[in-house]
Amino acid sequence: HFNLIDLFNKNKNKKIKKYIDSIANNINRSKPIPINVDENIIFRAQYGGGNGFEFFKNISLRENIKKIISKKLTLLKKDYLCIHVRNTDIKCDYKSLYMNNKDYIHSFNEIYICTDDKLVYDFFKSKLKNAVCFTTFPHIYNKNLHNSNIPSNIKMIDLLTDIFVATNSKSIISYSKGGFIKFLRNCHKNKKYVLNMLS
């Protein structure tokens, strides 16, 4: 296999083409992918964990997306805390997260709840008057936000908003496991670089 990041590396284009050709031949040896085609070719990548930051560094945002995210950032008070809780496909003990960090959490003027589960947001909202969340949640419970009936463009804007809001926070606390929290922490460590993507 190849890293999706290699799509942006001109020196590795031949390697990628060779890999794609080998897949096509293994899927159907009698009908490999033709070299000259008019149709769009869609690349699909699926993975868990890893270092998504390396890929993220190579994307660029359209002006309308930058405006949406920048506007959301202006709605938050300076030096807010970000609490990240992944709780649909992978459960997290968010109640212990709150109890074990209660004094620290309450020391902030505003707390952004970065979560995939409305029950988590409702819990923190019941404990904190200054809890905020910009995520659009489905009306019907779903295994995760990715597979929910929320329109794709809204899901993508919400995801990007959470990334930049978490990055811009004073601090991120989380008990969650998985690649996304690792990615958010990496963005936070590289705050200046990530936030510069909005300019």
N, C-alpha and C positions, 0 to 999 in steps of 0.2 A: 504494500500500500504506500501512499505518499501523504505528506502533510498538506492540508488545504492551503497553508501559507505559501507553499511552493507555486501556487497559481500566480503569485505576484512576483516571482523570481524568474526573469527571462532566461537566465542560465539553466534553469531546470525544466523548461518547456518540453524538451525532447524526452526527458525522463517521464514526464506526465503522460505525453502522447503514447509512449511505449507501454505504459501501465494500462491506459484506457484501451488500447488495441488488444492487449493480452486478456483483459476482462471480456471484451466483446467476443473474442475468439473462443474463450472458455464457455461463455453463455451459449453461443450458437456458432460453431466453427464454420458452418456453411454460409453464414451471413454476418461477417464482421461489419463494424461501423464504417461506412464509406468516408473517404477523406473529404470529398467535395459534396456538401449538402446545403440545401437552402433552409432547412428547419433549424429551430433553436435547439441547442443542446443544454440540458439542465444538469448541473452537478448537484448531487445531494450528499451531504456529509452528516453523519450521526456519530456522536461520541459522548463519552462521559468522562468527567475529570479532566486531566491534562492542564495545559497552560493556555487558556483562551485569550489571555492578554496579548500574546504574540500575534494572533490573528486580528484582534480588535484594533491594534495599533495601525493596521493597514487599511481600515475602512475610512470612508469620508461620509459626512452627513449632508443631506440636502438642506438648503436654507430654511425651508418651511419646518423641518424637523428641529433644526437648531433653535428657531424662534419659539417653538412649543416648549422645548426643554428649558431654555433660558427663562421663559416666562414663569414656569413652575418653580425654578430656583429662586426667583425674586419673591415668591410667596412665602418662603421660609425665613425664619429669623437667623441671624448670624450665629455661628458656632453651635449648631444643633447636633444632637446625637442621632445616629442611625442604628436601629435594632433590626437585624436581619433574621428572619425565621422562615425556613423552608419546612412546610408541614403537610404537604399533600402526599406526594409519592414517597417522601422520606420524612418520617415523623421527628419532631424536636420537642424537648421538654421546655417549652417557652415559659411555663409558669415558674419553674425553678430558675430559669434565666432571670425572670423579673425579681423573684424573692432574693436570690443571691447577689443581685446588683441593684437592689432597690434604692439605696442612698445615692449611688452614683447616677442612676437614671433620673432621680428626682432633682439632681443638682443642675439639670439642663433646662433652659427656658422653652425648648421645643424638642420633640422627639419624632423622627420620621420612622414609620414602621414599613420596612421593606419585606413584604411577605407574599406568598402565593395562596394564602388561606384567610378568608374573611373572618373566621372565628378567632384567629390570632389578633387581627386588628380590633375586633370587638372587645376582646379581653383587655388589650392595652388601653383602649379608649375608656373602658370602665375604671381603670386604675389611674389614668393620666388625662387630665383635661387638655393638655397640650400635645396630644398624639395626632399625627397627620399621616395620611397615606393617599397616594395619587393613583393607585391601581384600580382598574375596572374589574370587578369580580362577577362571575356568572351567577344568575339567580338560582340555578340548580347546581348542587354539589357535583364536582367532577374530580377525577383522579388527579389532574393537574391543570394549570392554566393553559398549557400548550394544546391540550385536546378539548378545551372548552368551546362553547358556542360563541364566544366573544369574537367579533370580526378581527381578521388577521392584522389589519393596519393598526387597530387600537392596541392589540396585544404587543405589537412591535414597538409602538410609541411608548407604551407603559414600561416595557422592558428597558428601553434606552433611558427613559426618565429615571427609573430606579437606579440604573448604573451611574448616571451622572449625579443624582442626588446623594447616593451613598458615597461616591468619590469626594463630593464637596463637603461632606460632614466633618465635624471636629473629630469624631471617633466612631468606629463600628464595633458593636458587640454582637456576638452570636454564639449559639450552641449548635448550629446546624452543621451538617456534613455534606460533602459533595463539591463538585467543581465550581459551582457558582459563587459560593462564599470565598473560595480561594481566589477566584477571578476578581471579586469585589475588593478583597484586601490588596491585591496586586494593583488595581486601579487606584486605591487610596494611597498606596506607597508612591505612586507615580502621578499624584494629584495634578501637579502643574501641567504635565504633558497631556493628560486626559481632558482637563477642563479647557485647554487651549484648542481642542477639537471643535469647540463651540464658537470660536472666533472666526 
